[in-house]
Amino acid sequence: MRKRILINTSSFPGPQDHGSPRFVLDLAYALQAHFDVTILAPAFSHDHSADDLEVQRYNYFWPRQMQKLAHGNGMPTNIKRSKLAALQIPSLVANQMFALKRVLSQRSFDLVNSHWLVPQGWCSAWIKETYNVPHVATAHGGDVNMLLRFPLGSKLAKFIVNRSDAIITAGSELNSRLQTLVGTNVHCDTRPMGVNPYIFDQQRQQTLSEDSMQILFIGRLVEGKGLFELIDCFSRLLEPLADLRLSIIGDGPDKQHLETQVLRLGIADKVEFWGQLPHSQIAGHLATCKLLVVPSKARPQGIAEGMPTVIMEGLACGATIVASDVGSIRDVIRDGHNGFLCKPNDADALEACIKSALNSDLSPIRKAAAQTAKAHTWNEVAKTYTNVFERVWRNVGEKS
């Protein structure tokens, strides 16, 4: 008999939604090959469904159209952009707790997998003993960063870890940050999020031989992504390389400031802002770009994003990646083998790294990148999660 899994997540888009992170959606589809999967997630301000998945949604603010906290650019960005979103935090936590209790009371589940330590991990940990259901918490990076800045973050993290039967993180560097937060050794299973080969591999096969002078950035337009530094660096690169172009895919609160920077530098004819694009179009850009640049910044206390999703997508398309050596990126990118790593928060180092990549033979880099992606498909990620879940069940059985 197939076991039943409840995934508790703060963001779960429909298949056609392009504004919210998709990785929990893709993971849920992959896990369906092994388990019966139910999703618990906040409601959209508009109706959305996921085909072939059971999704239990709950409202967390009324009227529904005024819900601003979940989805879109992610909770941290939404909170910064909207006072109303910040005011909705207590309501989301309370309504998530009520919804979690309702779902667990109505049906028996073999395991709860919460994505993001707060608030999902905290809510699942709080009611774990009441419903006697194993709990596996997944940390993605932004949750640990937030707890590191929060005065009671250490106590919250300890509570979640103590009431979790296993912890999965998106990268090894995130393991270190979590242990610093908790203050003791924490056993973590490390597994970066995956990539859908059906979307990206076809583009790679069709266009891998094509070459261009396009430098590509994909991500939220926020300060921590290092895009201001990339634009400055790009303007200097244009002096010897007039054919270079910079394409920026994504949206965010800093878009207007970035457009102003481009105008000030006089390079508006060389920079194009594409906004949000569906994955099918993103794949085309990844497959034909000269370089995919991920200039993420390291922030105070060593805080940085864990493993940007675009890294995996770029690998799947065989793109040549130039990335800052922050977070857990080095878990996947080996400098000079399947991409290039540079010192973070250093515009000169970024410029030198891009120049080095532009002057290199990129064919072996691209081939190695595509090969790396094969180890990170969603089916492979689902196998890791399945192994963790089965270990938890064995341990629970031994204790009982």
Secondary structure, DSSP 4 states (H G I P E B T S, - for coil): ---EEEEE-S----TT--SS--HHHHHHHHHTTTSEEEEEEEPPSS----TTSEEEEE--SSSGGG--SSSTT-HHHHHHH-HHHHHTHHHHHHHHHHHHHHHHHHS--SEEEEESIIIIIHHHHHHHHHHT--EEEEE-SHHHHHHHHSTTHHHHHHHHHHT-SEEEES-HHHHHHHHHHHSS----EE----B-HHHHHHHHHHHTT----EEEEES--SGGGTHHHHHHHHHHHTTT-TT-EEEEE---TTHHHHHHHHHHHT-GGGEEEEES--HHHHHHHHHH-SEEEE-PPP-GGG---S--HHHHHHHHTT--EEEES-TTGGGT--BTTTBEEE-TT-HHHHHHHHHHHHTS--HHHHHHHHHHHGGGBHHHHHHHHHHHHHHHHHHHHHH-
